């Protein structure tokens, strides 16, 4: 299930974590669970809607520490239970093309469209968690990298694992 990456356009986060693919899948696909870990603290996810099917809605509202809210609307592309989840903000539900989001001060990810894919592979100690984020141009990739992709997505993964262990 590897994805062909272009190092000039794409980012990747890969780690092994000590929770199961099924637990990760549940955390990614259940709104009340996703809201607990999806944003790097002190940001919060205050709303989440999921219609878990290709073409289905993936909507979140992120809230800054100052209380400003940032809606994110996307569309699932591929859903393979406990193995692969792919979505984009370049399409709206029903595979309708999205318009470029308006730039919002302090919310740099509104500056670019992207496609993300999460791969989950069971290992002897848990799960190999691989997140790919594909960008349309090098400038978008550089903005995402500069805003702390590796640190932010890594922190979110740590929060996800902690939340799974807390809820066991």
Secondary structure, 3 states (H helix, E strand, C coil): CCCCCCCCCEEEEEEEECCCHHHHHHHHHCHHHHCCCCCCCCCEEEEEEECCCCCCEEEEEEECCCCCEEEEEEEEEEEECCCEEEEECCEEHHHEECCCCCCECCEHHHHCCEEEEEEEEEECCEEEEEEEEEECCHHHHHHHHHCCHHHHHHHHHHHHHHHHHHHC
